[in-house]
Amino acid sequence: MTLLTVWPDTEPGNVVLRTADPAEIAEELKQLGVRYEQWPVLPGVTAENALELYRDRVDRVTGTEGYTLVDAMEMTPSDDPAWRETAAASRARFLAEHTHDDDEDRFFARGAGVFYLHVRDRVHAVLCEAGDLLSVPENTTHWFDMGTRPDYVSIRFFHDDDGWVGNFTGSDIARSFPTFDQLMAGHRAS
């Protein structure tokens, strides 16, 4: 189940909103210009078949938003040391606060991840799980945490062939807020 947690950006210990209600999450994110949708969760999704399984919905998003490049990315846990190094490097890259010159649309077909949106002196952590589509508007300051053992398939949408390009802010704010692993543990316990 999706979870939205909001803190003042200078008080990571002061939760001002915590909700798992999809309608409340959508309304709160809409105020930030962020689109949030829930799509059906389909069994057996991999990076190789995700685009075909979700073809109608992918076509709708690309048609209405003008995306020209769509791909699927998969991270599946492994005990292989090379995988652990790759996962740690990917996580470190996305944990740095950044913006994009393009919207960032992601659909989680399997697994989970957290988008942290740093908007209007608040941090909005959106714990996305399978079935969640999140559209972060261009130039929105944010970071992403996939956890220490990433496990997800996501469909990514881009307006040009450059794909993911981050403009890093240099801020270390991400270190102050609960991680994916911490949010997930607290969410499952509640």
Backbone torsions as a table, in degrees:
resi	resn	phi	psi	omega
1	MET	NA	137.0	179.3
2	THR	-65.4	150.0	179.5
3	LEU	-139.3	133.8	172.9
4	LEU	-114.6	126.8	176.1
5	THR	-126.0	133.7	-177.9
6	VAL	-125.7	133.9	176.8
7	TRP	-130.2	155.2	164.6
8	PRO	-62.6	144.1	-174.4
9	ASP	-67.9	-12.4	177.7
10	THR	-106.9	2.7	-177.0
11	GLU	-135.8	74.4	-178.0
12	PRO	-65.3	-9.1	177.1
13	GLY	-94.5	-0.5	-175.3
14	ASN	-113.3	90.1	179.1
15	VAL	-74.9	122.2	179.3
16	VAL	-100.4	-17.3	175.5
17	LEU	-155.8	135.6	173.9
18	ARG	-144.8	118.3	-177.4
19	THR	-148.0	146.0	173.4
20	ALA	-113.5	7.8	179.8
21	ASP	-78.9	115.2	-176.0
22	PRO	-56.6	-38.2	-180.0
23	ALA	-67.0	-41.7	178.9
24	GLU	-67.6	-38.6	177.4
25	ILE	-62.5	-48.5	-179.4
26	ALA	-59.6	-42.8	-178.8
27	GLU	-66.8	-43.6	179.3
28	GLU	-62.4	-44.6	-178.8
29	LEU	-69.8	-33.7	178.4
30	LYS	-58.7	-35.9	178.5
31	GLN	-64.2	-19.4	178.3
32	LEU	-97.8	0.9	-176.6
33	GLY	81.2	14.4	-178.0
34	VAL	-98.4	128.6	177.0
35	ARG	-91.0	133.2	178.2
36	TYR	-130.7	126.8	177.8
37	GLU	-134.3	158.1	172.1
38	GLN	-118.6	127.7	178.1
39	TRP	-109.4	162.0	177.5
40	PRO	-62.9	146.4	175.6
41	VAL	-92.6	124.4	-178.8
42	LEU	-106.3	142.7	-179.3
43	PRO	-74.7	153.7	171.7
44	GLY	70.9	25.4	-177.4
45	VAL	-77.4	132.9	173.6
46	THR	-130.9	171.5	176.4
47	ALA	-61.5	-30.9	-177.7
48	GLU	-73.1	-30.3	-176.1
49	ASN	-113.8	-2.9	-174.1
50	ALA	-59.8	-44.7	-177.4
51	LEU	-64.2	-38.2	178.9
52	GLU	-71.3	-43.4	-179.2
53	LEU	-62.5	-33.8	-178.5
54	TYR	-107.1	22.4	-174.1
55	ARG	-49.1	-49.4	-176.7
56	ASP	-60.8	-44.2	-179.1
57	ARG	-72.1	-38.7	176.6
58	VAL	-61.8	-44.4	178.9
59	ASP	-62.2	-38.6	178.2
60	ARG	-62.6	-46.5	-179.4
61	VAL	-65.6	-46.0	-179.2
62	THR	-65.0	-36.3	179.1
63	GLY	-67.9	-43.3	-178.0
64	THR	-80.2	-29.3	-175.7
65	GLU	-103.3	-8.5	176.7
66	GLY	76.0	25.5	178.3
67	TYR	-72.1	142.6	-178.8
68	THR	-113.4	-17.0	179.0
69	LEU	-129.0	127.3	177.5
70	VAL	-133.5	133.2	176.3
71	ASP	-140.1	174.2	176.9
72	ALA	-125.2	137.0	-178.3
73	MET	-121.4	141.3	-178.7
74	GLU	-132.2	135.3	170.8
75	MET	-127.4	120.7	179.6
76	THR	-128.0	126.0	-176.1
77	PRO	-54.8	145.3	178.3
78	SER	-150.2	152.1	175.6
79	ASP	-89.1	-0.2	177.0
80	ASP	-62.7	125.4	-179.5
81	PRO	-56.5	-34.4	179.0
82	ALA	-65.3	-39.7	177.8
83	TRP	-64.2	-43.4	179.9
84	ARG	-59.8	-40.4	178.0
85	GLU	-65.6	-44.2	178.8
86	THR	-62.3	-45.0	-179.9
87	ALA	-62.7	-43.9	-180.0
88	ALA	-64.4	-40.9	179.6
89	ALA	-66.6	-42.0	178.1
90	SER	-63.7	-44.6	-179.6
91	ARG	-61.3	-45.6	-179.3
92	ALA	-60.2	-39.4	-179.4
93	ARG	-62.9	-47.4	-175.9
94	PHE	-77.7	-18.3	179.4
95	LEU	-73.3	-16.1	178.5
96	ALA	-78.1	131.6	180.0
97	GLU	-61.0	135.9	-176.7
98	HIS	-156.0	174.2	171.5
99	THR	-129.7	174.9	174.2
100	HIS	-134.2	151.7	174.6
101	ASP	-82.8	11.1	-174.8
102	ASP	-143.2	158.1	172.4
103	ASP	-64.8	152.8	175.9
104	GLU	-118.9	103.1	178.2
105	ASP	-104.9	129.6	178.0
106	ARG	-136.7	135.4	173.6
107	PHE	-117.0	128.9	177.7
108	PHE	-93.2	106.4	178.2
109	ALA	-83.0	-26.5	178.4
110	ARG	-151.9	148.4	174.0
111	GLY	79.5	-153.1	-172.6
112	ALA	-157.2	163.7	174.8
113	GLY	-168.3	164.1	-179.0
114	VAL	-120.2	126.1	168.9
115	PHE	-96.9	128.3	176.3
116	TYR	-107.4	113.7	-178.9
117	LEU	-100.9	120.5	-178.4
118	HIS	-101.8	92.9	-172.7
119	VAL	-135.3	135.4	174.5
120	ARG	52.2	50.6	176.2
121	ASP	61.8	23.3	177.0
122	ARG	-135.1	156.1	172.1
123	VAL	-114.2	122.8	179.3
124	HIS	-108.8	110.3	178.4
125	ALA	-95.2	117.7	179.3
126	VAL	-107.6	102.9	176.7
127	LEU	-79.7	100.5	-178.3
128	CYS	-89.7	138.1	175.7
129	GLU	-126.7	177.5	-177.5
130	ALA	-48.9	130.2	-179.4
131	GLY	101.4	-8.0	-176.7
132	ASP	-94.7	132.5	170.7
133	LEU	-114.0	129.0	178.9
134	LEU	-126.3	131.8	178.4
135	SER	-118.7	106.6	-179.0
136	VAL	-93.3	120.0	-177.5
137	PRO	-63.6	151.4	178.2
138	GLU	-52.6	148.9	178.3
139	ASN	65.0	13.2	174.5
140	THR	-83.3	124.1	-180.0
141	THR	-72.3	129.2	-176.1
142	HIS	-162.8	174.4	169.1
143	TRP	-149.4	169.0	-175.6
144	PHE	-134.7	138.1	176.7
145	ASP	-126.6	125.0	179.5
146	MET	-102.6	1.0	178.7
147	GLY	86.7	173.6	-177.1
148	THR	-78.9	-19.0	174.7
149	ARG	-131.1	75.0	-176.1
150	PRO	-54.5	137.5	179.9
151	ASP	-150.2	92.0	179.9
152	TYR	-160.9	161.1	166.4
153	VAL	-123.9	124.4	177.8
154	SER	-128.0	146.8	173.3
155	ILE	-100.9	129.1	-176.1
156	ARG	-116.0	140.3	-177.3
157	PHE	-118.0	135.1	-179.1
158	PHE	-135.1	150.8	176.5
159	HIS	-88.0	-13.4	177.2
160	ASP	-145.4	172.2	-174.0
161	ASP	-75.1	-3.8	179.0
162	ASP	-73.1	-19.9	179.5
163	GLY	69.1	-138.6	-174.3
164	TRP	-77.7	116.9	175.7
165	VAL	-132.8	116.4	-179.1
166	GLY	-101.7	142.0	172.7
167	ASN	-107.1	100.6	-171.6
168	PHE	-78.2	138.4	-176.7
169	THR	-84.5	-22.3	-176.1
170	GLY	86.6	-3.2	179.6
171	SER	-76.6	147.9	175.4
172	ASP	-105.0	23.2	-177.4
173	ILE	-55.4	-33.0	-177.1
174	ALA	-59.0	-28.4	-179.8
175	ARG	-69.3	-17.3	-175.4
176	SER	-87.3	-17.7	-172.7
177	PHE	-107.5	155.5	-179.9
178	PRO	-54.9	142.1	-179.3
179	THR	-80.7	172.6	173.3
180	PHE	-53.0	-49.8	-177.3
181	ASP	-60.0	-40.4	179.2
182	GLN	-68.3	-44.3	179.4
183	LEU	-64.1	-42.5	-179.0
184	MET	-64.4	-42.7	179.0
185	ALA	-62.5	-44.1	178.5
186	GLY	-66.9	-35.9	-179.1
187	HIS	-68.5	-41.9	179.6
188	ARG	-70.0	-28.8	-179.0
189	ALA	-76.8	-20.2	-176.5
190	SER	-89.2	NA	NA
